[in-house]
Amino acid sequence: MTFQSEFSYETRPVRVVFRPGAAVTATPDEAARLGLRRLLVVCGSRGETVARAVADALGDTCAGLHAEARMHVPAEDADRAVEAVRAAGADGCVAVGGGSAIGLGKAIALRTGLPLIAVPSTYSGSEMTPVWGLTEHGAKRTGRDPVVQPRSVVYDPRLTLSLPVPLTVTSGVNALAHAVEALYAPDASPLVSVMAEEGVRAMAGALPHLAADPQDLDARSRALYAAWLCGACLGATTMGLHHKTCHVLGGTFGLPHAETHTVVLPYALAYNAPAAPQALTVLGRALGGTDDVPRALWELAGRLGAPRSLAELGLTEADVAPAAARVAGEPYANPRPVTADGARAVLRAAYEGAPPEPVGKTTL
């Protein structure tokens, strides 16, 4: 493989604490290190119990608990959260939970400039990126701003022990998608390639163990480590066809986040494969030497019980064409040009859920 001799790479100012039990033992220390004295804890309804434990550990520095995070961060939710921060007189936030909670924390940071501490409980990887997202008027907007990058990330594998197996699998494949797109991004680099390969290898190795034994703390730790690496890849690079497609399906059509990433990934990769041979080489090596990476990812997810079609997630056949028009309607970086016909073919294949077929340079 030829060495990529021209690239740029920007490190992000984030501190990471990784250990079992860290959510309660390390979060107060991270707040003190940042000089924060009034923290609003944000979470979703499903993660409220864990968030309350973190709030209790913060003691007098906790200014309140806001348990209203939802998928895709509706703009009205961000408005209410900012009001809650101001009413509490908070000087920072702690986001406890998955991508929805961390996304809401980022929305607060974007609008107020307040520092954010992230305590992730899934494998979304959002905590390692300066990427924010808001959904308004049926469309999801995303952007990058260093102000939303969490100042501290507290990884506690114990928090993921209660993650149901179906969500464990789809959240893990969601993390894989970050590494996959980073490998063929226009701003990829050798450092990103190393992180992506290790992240894919670690996650693909951990998920079968977790499907068999969800209480395997060692496998939980390896999966969380993989999510960290995959999220860092996403934070350092530009998103392409896969993420654009998932943002449209989530923000406009209301499909669930991790499940949508899981279904779309093999088909988006099959589309881009002819234009990204080096990425396929790295991924094939990380997945044990396969020469058909899209098929291997499709088989891995299906073997672990993940949904395989967008139809299963609630997309209708009539939605395919308008979704494709949205996916192809705005310019964005991708190794292969995204035409209306190409986007429609990817979405049609993902809607039906059959094994992804190798895509030649003249098809789709």
SVG drawing of the C-alpha trace seen along z (x, -y; Angstrom):
<svg xmlns="http://www.w3.org/2000/svg" viewBox="-45 -32 50 49">
<polyline fill="none" stroke="black" stroke-width="0.4" points="0.0,0.0 1.4,-3.4 2.1,-5.8 0.0,-8.9 2.7,-11.5 0.6,-14.6 -2.0,-15.2 -3.0,-17.3 -4.3,-16.3 -5.6,-18.4 -5.7,-17.2 -8.7,-18.1 -8.3,-19.5 -10.1,-16.7 -9.2,-14.7 -10.3,-11.1 -10.8,-9.1 -11.4,-5.4 -12.1,-2.9 -15.0,-0.9 -16.9,-3.0 -15.5,-6.3 -19.0,-7.8 -19.4,-8.4 -15.8,-8.5 -14.2,-10.6 -16.9,-13.0 -16.7,-15.3 -12.9,-15.4 -13.2,-16.4 -15.7,-19.1 -13.3,-20.4 -10.3,-20.3 -12.3,-22.5 -13.2,-24.9 -17.0,-24.3 -19.2,-24.9 -22.8,-24.6 -23.5,-21.8 -26.7,-20.9 -26.9,-17.2 -28.7,-16.3 -29.9,-12.9 -32.8,-11.1 -35.7,-9.4 -34.1,-5.9 -30.8,-7.0 -32.3,-9.0 -31.4,-6.5 -27.7,-6.5 -27.8,-10.3 -29.2,-10.7 -26.3,-8.7 -23.9,-11.0 -25.9,-14.0 -25.7,-12.7 -22.0,-12.2 -21.6,-15.8 -23.3,-16.9 -23.6,-20.6 -22.1,-21.3 -25.1,-19.8 -27.5,-22.6 -30.3,-20.2 -31.2,-17.3 -32.8,-17.8 -34.0,-14.5 -35.5,-15.5 -33.0,-14.4 -34.5,-12.8 -33.1,-11.4 -31.8,-13.8 -32.1,-16.8 -35.3,-18.6 -34.6,-22.4 -37.4,-22.9 -35.7,-20.5 -32.5,-22.6 -34.5,-25.7 -35.9,-24.2 -32.5,-22.9 -30.9,-26.3 -33.7,-27.9 -33.0,-25.2 -29.3,-26.0 -30.0,-29.7 -32.6,-29.2 -30.2,-27.1 -27.4,-29.6 -25.2,-26.7 -21.6,-27.3 -21.3,-23.9 -23.1,-20.7 -22.7,-17.0 -24.3,-14.9 -25.0,-11.3 -26.2,-8.7 -26.0,-8.0 -25.8,-10.2 -29.1,-11.9 -28.0,-13.1 -24.6,-14.1 -26.2,-15.8 -28.4,-17.9 -25.3,-18.8 -23.6,-19.9 -26.6,-22.0 -26.4,-23.8 -22.7,-24.3 -23.2,-25.7 -25.7,-28.3 -24.2,-29.3 -20.4,-28.5 -20.5,-26.6 -18.1,-23.7 -19.4,-20.1 -18.4,-16.9 -19.6,-13.7 -20.3,-10.4 -21.3,-8.1 -23.4,-4.9 -23.5,-3.7 -21.1,-3.4 -22.3,-6.4 -18.9,-8.1 -20.4,-11.6 -18.4,-12.5 -15.2,-12.5 -16.3,-14.9 -16.9,-18.6 -20.0,-17.8 -23.4,-19.0 -26.8,-18.3 -30.3,-19.9 -33.6,-18.8 -36.0,-21.6 -38.9,-21.7 -38.3,-18.0 -34.7,-18.4 -31.5,-17.7 -28.7,-20.3 -25.2,-19.4 -22.1,-21.5 -18.7,-21.6 -17.6,-23.9 -14.8,-23.4 -17.1,-24.8 -19.2,-21.7 -16.3,-19.3 -16.6,-17.9 -13.7,-19.1 -13.6,-15.8 -15.0,-12.4 -15.5,-9.9 -15.7,-6.3 -17.2,-3.8 -17.7,-0.4 -20.1,0.5 -22.6,-2.0 -23.0,0.1 -23.8,3.4 -27.5,2.5 -27.5,1.7 -29.9,4.3 -28.3,6.6 -30.2,5.2 -29.1,1.7 -25.6,2.9 -25.3,4.4 -26.7,1.4 -24.8,-1.1 -21.6,0.9 -22.2,1.0 -23.0,-2.7 -19.5,-3.2 -18.1,-1.0 -19.7,-3.4 -17.7,-6.3 -14.4,-4.5 -15.6,-3.3 -16.3,-6.8 -13.2,-8.3 -11.1,-5.9 -12.3,-7.3 -12.8,-10.9 -10.9,-13.7 -9.1,-14.6 -8.1,-11.1 -4.6,-10.6 -2.3,-7.7 -3.2,-8.5 -6.9,-8.2 -6.3,-4.9 -4.5,-3.4 -7.3,-4.4 -10.0,-3.2 -8.4,0.2 -7.9,0.8 -11.4,-0.5 -13.1,1.8 -11.0,4.8 -11.9,4.2 -15.6,3.6 -16.1,6.5 -14.3,8.7 -16.3,7.5 -19.9,7.6 -20.2,11.4 -19.1,11.8 -21.6,9.2 -24.4,10.8 -23.6,14.1 -22.9,12.6 -24.1,9.0 -22.4,8.9 -18.9,9.6 -17.2,6.5 -14.0,7.1 -15.9,7.2 -17.8,4.1 -14.5,2.3 -13.2,3.3 -16.3,2.1 -16.2,-1.2 -12.5,-1.6 -13.4,-0.8 -16.2,-3.4 -13.7,-6.0 -11.4,-5.3 -14.2,-5.3 -15.6,-8.5 -12.2,-10.1 -12.0,-9.2 -15.3,-10.8 -14.2,-13.9 -11.1,-14.3 -12.6,-13.8 -15.5,-14.9 -18.7,-12.9 -19.9,-11.5 -22.7,-9.5 -23.4,-7.1 -23.9,-9.8 -25.7,-12.1 -28.2,-9.3 -28.7,-8.5 -29.2,-12.2 -31.9,-12.4 -33.6,-9.2 -33.5,-10.2 -34.2,-14.0 -36.9,-13.9 -38.4,-10.4 -37.9,-9.8 -36.0,-6.5 -34.1,-5.4 -30.5,-6.5 -28.3,-3.5 -30.6,-1.0 -30.5,-3.2 -26.7,-3.4 -26.6,0.4 -28.9,1.0 -27.4,-1.6 -23.7,-1.0 -23.1,2.1 -25.0,0.5 -23.3,-2.9 -19.9,-1.2 -20.8,1.0 -21.5,-2.1 -18.3,-3.8 -16.1,-0.7 -14.9,-1.2 -13.6,-4.6 -12.1,-3.7 -9.8,-0.6 -7.4,-1.6 -10.2,-1.9 -11.4,1.6 -8.0,3.0 -7.8,1.6 -11.3,2.8 -10.8,6.2 -7.7,6.7 -9.5,5.4 -12.4,7.9 -10.2,10.9 -9.0,10.9 -12.4,10.7 -12.3,9.6 -16.0,8.5 -16.2,6.0 -19.8,4.8 -21.0,8.4 -19.0,9.1 -20.6,6.1 -24.0,7.1 -23.5,10.7 -22.0,9.5 -25.0,7.3 -27.5,10.0 -25.8,12.8 -26.1,10.7 -29.8,10.1 -29.8,6.5 -32.4,5.3 -31.4,5.7 -33.8,3.4 -35.2,-0.1 -38.6,1.4 -38.2,3.0 -37.5,-0.4 -40.6,-2.0 -39.6,-3.5 -42.2,-3.0 -41.5,-2.3 -43.0,-5.7 -40.4,-7.3 -37.4,-6.0 -37.5,-8.5 -38.0,-11.7 -35.3,-10.5 -32.9,-9.9 -33.6,-13.4 -32.7,-14.9 -29.5,-12.7 -28.4,-13.8 -29.7,-17.4 -26.8,-19.0 -23.1,-18.8 -20.8,-17.1 -17.5,-15.2 -17.7,-11.6 -15.1,-9.5 -17.7,-8.8 -20.1,-11.4 -23.6,-10.9 -26.2,-11.1 -29.9,-11.0 -30.0,-7.5 -27.1,-6.4 -28.7,-7.6 -32.0,-5.9 -30.2,-2.6 -28.5,-2.7 -31.8,-3.5 -33.7,-0.9 -31.2,1.8 -31.2,0.8 -35.0,0.7 -35.2,4.3 -32.3,5.6 -30.9,8.2 -27.1,8.9 -25.2,6.0 -23.9,6.7 -20.4,5.6 -20.9,2.4 -19.0,1.9 -17.7,-1.5 -20.4,-1.8 -23.4,-0.8 -25.6,-2.7"/>
</svg>
